[in-house]
């Protein structure tokens, strides 16, 4: 069987087409593939921002015509480029497992002094979504003390855009989809070597930040590939099913359905991210609609329906603790990246020039305002969230975690070694737990101390965020033979817990 696969002719588009072709051949060794690469309307018009071009599907519509005319069998798209409207003649026959869906900020190291002096950041990006969602974030989470952020339009393939940044005397940064660079830097075919080498040279002149989805949700379906095929070609649809990733499909399609509900289109100031996790599906929606409606949604749809209780039966408490710095700490030799659990965990005498990742946005902000460059964060979803930095860093990073001396760490099972930089003494609970049936914990130490005082609560329902507190509770319950998966729950935060569990 010989297949014709079409895509745009940029390095990234060709690479994505090869990824699909290789996946098909691995599952179906008998097939042969002819690749067809050409420019689209969007590749020819590089003067207008995409949201100003009146035609829909500027990167995809030409290929739709090829399918209808039987000039090709399959078309591989970056799924975010497809219009949100359904077509009656074609379907998305497959998508591969999704790449990182986050955006990436690149900033020229040579401009740091200029940015600090002017308190202004000039950024290349043609996305209204990014401009709306990131302006305030940059002012608080970059170590420049910014007062103004200016966005400038830029077009072209990835290498062209980075080159424009490097060569511009005025522009300081560029925002791009991280998936594009992860894929380009991972390419092994000789035809990509020259562009890859040039990108690496440019990266040596840049610092970068992986932008959080809770602040800047991705463009709908960003990081996902779409293989378009005629609906009538059931033989090809059956073939594509052998490489199809349903989880990626459902998350990406859910994002596109949401964007379509607001009118669709790349002119929208709307980001939408859907994340599939073992404990449920997270939806992050932020932006501004054409009608002026402000969107700000962070929601978890739990895998298992949580129990409902009357408000007086719910119990939670803010964590109050005494912290004392440890002067004698030691970061393991060879460590190249630090995971910072709280800003208090950063020693005042620590000089660090390698990678920094934080547990959440608050810690990121606090460190940034101390002048520390933070590369991104786990968004309060726990350190099990993969940073996915090795490809950009061009090396396997060796991690260590800065936290308190009783912090959760399990390097034997692949966790990070713990570097204790302070002691933590959580205050005991001041209120009775009598009559409470569902507990939300913000701290593992808080849980451990409370169950020592009130062991009878172990048989009740317990909840926490998805990070280390959950691990501490689960481990303790298992060790004491009290673990019941139907009584241990995950929520995004205390507010999410109360909203979902109050009768």
C-alpha positions as CSV (number, residue, x, y, z in Angstrom):
1,X,0.0,0.0,0.0
2,X,1.4,3.4,-1.0
3,X,0.2,6.5,0.9
4,X,0.5,10.2,-0.1
5,X,1.0,12.4,3.0
6,X,0.9,16.2,2.6
7,X,2.0,19.0,4.9
8,X,3.5,22.5,4.7
9,X,7.1,22.8,3.7
10,X,8.6,24.4,6.8
11,X,11.0,22.3,8.9
12,X,8.5,21.8,11.7
13,X,5.7,20.8,9.3
14,X,7.9,18.3,7.5
15,X,9.1,16.9,10.8
16,X,5.5,16.4,12.0
17,X,4.6,14.7,8.7
18,X,7.5,12.3,9.2
19,X,6.4,11.6,12.8
20,X,3.0,10.5,11.5
21,X,4.6,8.5,8.7
22,X,7.1,6.8,10.9
23,X,4.3,5.9,13.4
24,X,2.2,4.4,10.6
25,X,5.1,2.3,9.3
26,X,6.0,1.0,12.7
27,X,2.5,-0.3,13.1
28,X,2.0,-1.3,9.4
29,X,5.5,-2.2,8.0
30,X,4.0,-3.1,4.6
31,X,3.1,0.5,3.6
32,X,5.2,2.9,1.5
33,X,4.9,6.7,1.8
34,X,5.3,9.6,-0.6
35,X,5.6,13.0,1.1
36,X,4.2,16.1,-0.6
37,X,5.3,19.5,0.8
38,X,4.0,22.9,-0.3
39,X,3.4,26.4,0.9
40,X,0.0,27.5,2.2
41,X,-1.6,30.9,2.0
42,X,-0.3,31.7,5.5
43,X,3.2,30.9,4.4
44,X,3.0,33.3,1.4
45,X,1.5,36.2,3.3
46,X,4.0,37.1,6.1
47,X,3.1,40.8,6.4
48,X,-0.3,40.7,8.2
49,X,-0.8,39.3,11.7
50,X,-2.8,36.0,11.4
51,X,-5.8,37.5,13.2
52,X,-6.1,40.2,10.6
53,X,-6.1,37.9,7.6
54,X,-9.8,37.5,6.5
55,X,-9.5,34.0,5.2
56,X,-10.1,31.1,7.5
57,X,-7.6,28.2,7.7
58,X,-4.7,30.1,6.1
59,X,-2.4,27.2,6.8
60,X,-4.8,24.4,6.1
61,X,-7.5,25.2,3.4
62,X,-5.2,24.6,0.4
63,X,-4.7,21.0,1.6
64,X,-8.4,20.5,2.1
65,X,-8.7,21.1,-1.6
66,X,-6.0,18.5,-2.4
67,X,-8.0,15.9,-0.4
68,X,-11.2,16.6,-2.3
69,X,-9.4,16.4,-5.7
70,X,-7.7,13.1,-4.7
71,X,-4.3,14.6,-5.0
72,X,-3.3,13.3,-1.6
73,X,-4.5,10.7,1.0
74,X,-3.6,12.3,4.3
75,X,-2.7,15.8,5.5
76,X,-0.8,16.4,8.7
77,X,-1.6,19.7,10.5
78,X,-0.7,21.4,13.7
79,X,-4.2,21.0,15.0
80,X,-4.4,24.6,16.4
81,X,-4.2,25.8,12.8
82,X,-7.5,24.2,11.7
83,X,-10.7,26.3,11.8
84,X,-13.0,25.2,14.6
85,X,-15.9,24.6,12.2
86,X,-16.5,21.0,11.3
87,X,-16.3,19.9,7.6
88,X,-18.7,17.4,6.2
89,X,-16.3,15.9,3.8
90,X,-13.3,15.2,6.1
91,X,-12.5,14.0,9.6
92,X,-9.5,14.0,11.9
93,X,-8.6,10.4,11.6
94,X,-5.8,10.3,14.2
95,X,-3.6,12.3,16.5
96,X,-0.3,11.2,18.1
97,X,0.3,11.7,21.9
98,X,0.4,15.4,22.6
99,X,3.6,17.4,22.9
100,X,4.0,20.0,25.7
101,X,1.1,22.4,25.2
102,X,2.6,25.4,27.0
103,X,4.1,28.6,25.6
104,X,7.7,29.6,25.9
105,X,9.1,33.1,26.5
106,X,12.6,33.7,25.1
107,X,14.6,36.8,26.4
108,X,17.9,38.0,25.1
109,X,20.5,37.9,27.9
110,X,22.3,41.0,26.3
111,X,19.1,43.0,27.0
112,X,18.7,42.4,30.7
113,X,20.4,45.6,31.8
114,X,18.4,47.6,29.2
115,X,15.1,46.0,30.4
116,X,15.9,46.7,34.1
117,X,16.8,50.3,33.3
118,X,13.7,51.1,31.1
119,X,11.4,48.8,33.2
120,X,9.9,47.9,29.8
121,X,9.8,44.6,28.0
122,X,9.2,44.5,24.2
123,X,8.0,41.1,23.0
124,X,7.5,39.6,19.6
125,X,4.1,37.8,19.4
126,X,1.1,38.1,17.1
127,X,-1.3,36.5,19.5
128,X,-4.1,38.6,21.2
129,X,-4.4,35.7,23.7
130,X,-0.9,36.0,24.9
131,X,-0.9,39.8,25.1
132,X,-4.1,39.8,27.2
133,X,-3.1,37.0,29.6
134,X,0.6,37.7,30.1
135,X,1.0,41.4,30.4
136,X,0.3,41.5,34.2
137,X,2.1,38.2,34.8
138,X,5.3,39.5,33.3
139,X,5.3,42.5,35.5
140,X,5.2,40.4,38.7
141,X,7.0,37.2,37.7
142,X,10.1,38.4,35.8
143,X,13.1,39.8,37.8
144,X,13.0,43.2,36.0
145,X,10.6,45.3,38.0
146,X,8.6,45.9,34.9
147,X,6.1,48.8,34.5
148,X,5.2,48.2,30.9
149,X,5.0,45.4,28.4
150,X,4.8,46.0,24.7
151,X,3.8,43.4,22.1
152,X,4.9,43.6,18.4
153,X,3.7,41.4,15.5
154,X,6.0,38.8,14.1
155,X,5.5,36.1,11.4
156,X,7.6,33.4,9.9
157,X,8.8,29.9,10.8
158,X,10.5,29.2,14.1
159,X,14.0,29.8,12.9
160,X,13.0,33.0,11.2
161,X,11.2,34.4,14.3
162,X,14.2,33.6,16.6
163,X,16.5,35.2,14.0
164,X,14.3,38.3,13.9
165,X,14.6,38.5,17.7
166,X,18.4,38.1,17.8
167,X,18.8,40.8,15.1
168,X,16.3,43.3,16.4
169,X,18.1,46.1,18.5
170,X,14.8,47.1,20.1
171,X,12.9,43.9,20.8
172,X,13.8,41.9,23.9
173,X,11.8,38.7,23.8
174,X,9.7,36.3,21.8
175,X,6.8,34.0,22.7
176,X,6.4,30.7,20.9
177,X,4.8,27.3,21.3
178,X,7.2,25.1,23.3
179,X,6.2,22.0,21.4
180,X,7.8,23.5,18.2
181,X,11.2,23.7,19.8
182,X,10.9,20.4,21.6
183,X,10.2,18.7,18.3
184,X,12.8,20.6,16.3
185,X,15.6,20.0,18.9
186,X,14.7,16.3,19.0
187,X,14.9,15.7,15.2
188,X,17.5,13.2,14.1
189,X,17.3,13.3,10.3
190,X,20.2,15.0,8.5
191,X,17.9,17.5,6.7
192,X,17.2,19.2,10.0
193,X,20.7,19.4,11.3
194,X,21.6,22.9,9.9
195,X,18.5,24.6,11.2
196,X,18.9,22.7,14.5
197,X,22.5,23.9,14.9
198,X,21.5,27.5,14.2
199,X,18.7,27.4,16.7
200,X,21.1,26.0,19.4
201,X,23.5,28.9,18.7
202,X,20.7,31.4,19.1
203,X,19.5,29.7,22.3
204,X,23.0,30.3,23.9
205,X,22.1,34.0,23.7
206,X,18.7,33.6,25.4
207,X,17.1,32.9,28.8
208,X,13.8,31.3,28.7
209,X,10.6,30.6,30.8
210,X,8.0,27.9,30.4
211,X,4.8,29.9,30.8
212,X,2.1,28.5,33.2
213,X,-1.1,27.2,31.8
214,X,-3.1,28.5,34.7
215,X,-2.1,32.1,33.7
216,X,-1.8,31.6,30.0
217,X,-3.8,28.6,28.7
218,X,-2.7,27.4,25.3
219,X,-4.4,28.1,22.0
220,X,-7.0,25.4,21.5
221,X,-5.3,22.1,20.5
222,X,-1.8,23.5,20.7
223,X,0.9,20.8,20.8
224,X,-1.4,18.2,19.1
225,X,-1.2,17.0,15.6
226,X,-4.3,16.4,13.4
227,X,-4.3,13.9,10.5
228,X,-7.1,14.9,8.2
229,X,-8.6,12.4,5.8
230,X,-11.7,12.1,3.7
231,X,-14.6,10.8,5.7
232,X,-15.4,8.3,2.9
233,X,-12.0,6.6,3.1
234,X,-12.8,4.0,5.7
235,X,-9.7,2.0,4.8
236,X,-7.5,5.0,5.7
237,X,-9.4,5.7,8.9
238,X,-8.9,2.1,10.0
239,X,-5.2,2.4,9.2
240,X,-4.9,5.6,11.2
241,X,-6.7,4.1,14.1
242,X,-3.5,2.0,14.7
243,X,-1.6,5.1,15.8
244,X,-4.5,7.2,17.3
245,X,-4.2,8.5,20.8
246,X,-7.8,8.9,22.2
247,X,-6.8,10.9,25.3
248,X,-5.0,13.6,23.3
249,X,-7.9,13.7,20.8
250,X,-10.6,14.2,23.5
251,X,-8.6,16.9,25.3
252,X,-7.8,18.8,22.2
253,X,-11.3,18.5,20.8
254,X,-12.8,19.7,24.1
255,X,-10.6,22.8,23.8
256,X,-11.7,23.4,20.3
257,X,-15.4,23.0,21.2
258,X,-15.0,25.5,24.0
259,X,-13.3,28.1,21.7
260,X,-16.0,27.5,19.0
261,X,-18.6,28.3,21.6
262,X,-17.1,31.8,21.8
263,X,-16.9,32.2,18.0
264,X,-13.5,30.6,17.3
265,X,-10.7,32.2,15.4
266,X,-7.1,33.3,16.2
267,X,-8.3,36.9,16.8
268,X,-9.8,35.7,20.1
269,X,-8.1,36.7,23.4
270,X,-8.9,33.3,24.8
271,X,-6.8,30.4,26.0
272,X,-8.2,27.0,26.9
273,X,-6.2,24.1,28.3
274,X,-7.7,20.6,29.1
275,X,-5.3,18.3,31.1
276,X,-5.9,14.7,31.7
277,X,-4.6,13.4,35.0
278,X,-5.0,10.1,36.9
279,X,-7.3,11.8,39.4
280,X,-9.5,13.6,36.8
281,X,-9.6,16.2,34.0
282,X,-8.6,19.8,34.6
283,X,-9.9,22.7,32.5
284,X,-8.2,26.1,32.5
285,X,-9.9,28.9,30.7
286,X,-8.7,32.6,30.6
287,X,-9.2,35.5,28.4
288,X,-11.7,38.1,27.1
289,X,-14.5,37.5,24.6
290,X,-15.4,39.7,21.7
291,X,-18.4,40.8,23.8
292,X,-16.2,41.9,26.7
293,X,-16.8,38.9,29.0
294,X,-13.8,38.2,31.2
295,X,-13.1,34.4,31.4
296,X,-11.2,33.0,34.4
297,X,-12.0,29.3,35.1
298,X,-10.0,26.6,36.8
299,X,-11.9,23.4,37.3
300,X,-11.3,19.8,38.1
301,X,-13.7,17.1,37.0
302,X,-12.8,14.3,39.4
303,X,-12.3,10.8,38.1
304,X,-14.5,9.6,40.9
305,X,-17.5,11.6,42.1
306,X,-16.7,13.1,45.5
307,X,-19.1,12.6,48.5
308,X,-21.5,15.4,49.5
309,X,-21.8,16.6,53.1
310,X,-23.5,19.4,54.9
311,X,-21.2,22.4,55.4
312,X,-20.8,21.9,59.2
313,X,-19.5,18.4,58.5
314,X,-16.5,19.8,56.5
315,X,-13.2,20.7,58.2
316,X,-10.2,22.6,57.1
317,X,-7.7,24.9,58.6
318,X,-5.1,27.3,57.4
319,X,-1.5,26.1,58.1
320,X,0.2,28.1,60.8
321,X,3.8,27.2,61.5
322,X,7.1,28.4,62.9
323,X,10.0,28.3,60.4
324,X,13.7,28.4,61.3
325,X,16.4,28.6,58.6
326,X,19.1,25.8,58.6
327,X,22.5,27.3,58.1
328,X,24.3,24.1,57.2
329,X,22.6,22.7,54.0
330,X,24.3,20.9,51.2
331,X,23.2,20.7,47.6
332,X,24.3,17.3,46.1
333,X,27.3,17.5,43.8
334,X,26.2,17.5,40.1
335,X,22.8,19.1,40.8
336,X,21.8,21.3,37.8
337,X,18.1,22.1,38.7
338,X,16.4,23.1,41.9
339,X,12.7,22.5,42.7
340,X,11.7,25.1,45.3
341,X,8.8,24.1,47.5
342,X,8.3,27.5,49.1
343,X,10.1,30.8,48.8
344,X,11.2,30.4,52.4
345,X,13.2,27.4,51.3
346,X,15.6,29.6,49.3
347,X,18.6,30.3,51.5
348,X,19.7,33.9,51.7
349,X,23.3,33.0,50.9
350,X,22.6,30.7,47.9
351,X,24.1,31.8,44.6
352,X,22.6,29.8,41.8
353,X,22.9,30.2,38.1
354,X,21.4,27.0,36.8
355,X,17.7,26.0,36.5
356,X,15.0,26.9,39.0
357,X,11.5,25.4,39.1
358,X,8.9,26.3,41.8
359,X,6.0,24.4,43.3
360,X,3.5,27.2,42.5
361,X,3.0,30.8,41.3
362,X,3.3,32.4,44.7
363,X,6.8,31.0,45.2
364,X,7.7,32.0,41.7
365,X,6.6,35.6,42.3
366,X,8.5,35.8,45.6
367,X,11.7,34.5,44.1
368,X,11.5,36.7,41.0
369,X,11.1,39.8,43.2
370,X,14.4,38.8,44.9
371,X,16.0,38.9,41.4
372,X,16.0,35.1,40.8
373,X,15.3,33.9,37.3
374,X,12.6,31.2,37.5
375,X,12.2,28.8,34.5
376,X,8.6,27.8,35.4
377,X,6.5,26.0,38.0
378,X,4.4,23.0,38.8
379,X,1.3,25.2,39.2
380,X,0.4,23.7,42.6
381,X,-0.3,20.3,40.9
382,X,2.6,18.6,42.6
383,X,6.2,17.8,41.8
384,X,5.1,14.7,39.9
385,X,4.3,17.2,37.1
386,X,7.1,16.8,34.6
387,X,8.9,20.1,33.9
388,X,10.0,18.7,30.5
389,X,13.1,20.9,30.3
390,X,15.8,18.4,29.2
391,X,15.3,18.9,25.4
392,X,15.6,22.7,25.7
393,X,18.5,22.5,28.2
394,X,20.2,20.0,25.8
395,X,21.1,17.7,28.7
396,X,19.6,15.5,31.3
397,X,19.0,17.7,34.3
398,X,19.8,16.5,37.8
399,X,17.3,17.7,40.3
400,X,17.2,18.5,44.0
401,X,14.4,19.8,46.1
402,X,14.6,22.7,48.6
403,X,12.1,22.2,51.4
404,X,11.9,21.8,55.2
405,X,13.6,18.9,57.0
406,X,10.5,16.8,57.2
407,X,9.5,17.4,53.6
408,X,8.3,14.5,51.4
409,X,11.0,13.0,49.2
410,X,11.5,9.5,47.8
411,X,14.6,9.3,45.6
412,X,14.5,5.5,45.7
413,X,11.3,5.7,43.5
414,X,12.6,8.4,41.2
415,X,11.8,11.4,43.3
416,X,14.2,14.3,44.0
417,X,16.7,14.2,46.8
418,X,15.6,16.6,49.6
419,X,17.8,19.5,50.6
420,X,16.5,20.7,54.0
421,X,17.0,24.5,54.3
422,X,14.6,25.2,57.2
423,X,12.7,23.5,60.0
424,X,9.0,23.6,60.2
425,X,6.9,23.2,63.3
426,X,3.2,23.2,62.5
427,X,0.8,24.4,65.2
428,X,-1.7,21.9,66.5
429,X,-5.3,22.4,65.7
430,X,-7.2,24.8,68.0
431,X,-10.6,23.6,67.1
432,X,-12.5,20.4,67.7
433,X,-12.9,17.8,65.0
434,X,-15.9,16.3,66.7
435,X,-18.7,15.6,64.2
436,X,-16.5,16.4,61.1
437,X,-16.7,13.8,58.3
438,X,-14.6,15.3,55.5
439,X,-11.2,16.9,56.0
440,X,-9.1,19.1,53.6
441,X,-5.4,19.3,54.3
442,X,-3.1,22.0,53.1
443,X,0.0,20.5,54.7
444,X,1.3,17.0,55.3
445,X,2.7,18.1,58.6
446,X,-0.7,19.5,59.6
447,X,-2.3,16.1,58.9
448,X,0.3,14.1,60.8
449,X,0.1,16.3,63.9
450,X,-3.7,16.4,63.9
451,X,-4.0,12.6,63.6
452,X,-1.7,12.2,66.6
453,X,-4.1,14.3,68.6
454,X,-7.3,12.9,67.1
455,X,-6.6,9.4,65.7
456,X,-10.3,8.7,65.4
457,X,-10.5,10.9,62.2
458,X,-8.5,8.3,60.2
459,X,-11.6,6.5,59.2
460,X,-13.3,9.6,57.8
461,X,-12.9,11.1,54.3
462,X,-9.7,13.1,53.6
463,X,-8.7,15.4,50.7
464,X,-5.8,17.6,49.6
465,X,-4.3,19.1,46.5
466,X,-2.6,16.7,44.0
467,X,0.9,17.3,45.3
468,X,3.1,16.1,48.2
469,X,0.4,16.5,50.9
470,X,-1.6,13.8,49.1
471,X,1.5,11.6,49.0
472,X,2.1,12.1,52.8
473,X,-1.6,11.3,53.7
474,X,-1.7,8.2,51.4
475,X,1.6,6.9,52.7
476,X,0.5,7.3,56.3
477,X,-2.8,5.6,55.8
478,X,-1.2,2.7,54.0
479,X,1.4,2.2,56.7
480,X,-1.3,2.2,59.3
481,X,-3.6,-0.1,57.2
482,X,-6.2,2.6,57.1
483,X,-6.0,3.3,53.3
484,X,-9.3,3.3,51.4
485,X,-9.2,4.8,47.9
486,X,-12.9,5.7,48.1
487,X,-12.1,7.9,51.1
488,X,-9.0,9.8,49.9
489,X,-9.7,12.5,47.3
490,X,-7.9,15.1,45.2
491,X,-9.0,18.7,44.5
492,X,-7.3,21.7,43.0
493,X,-7.5,23.6,46.3
494,X,-9.7,24.2,49.4
495,X,-12.2,26.4,47.4
496,X,-12.6,23.7,44.8
497,X,-13.2,21.1,47.6
498,X,-15.9,23.1,49.3
499,X,-17.6,23.9,46.0
500,X,-17.8,20.3,44.9
501,X,-18.5,18.6,48.3
502,X,-21.0,20.9,50.0
503,X,-24.7,19.8,49.9
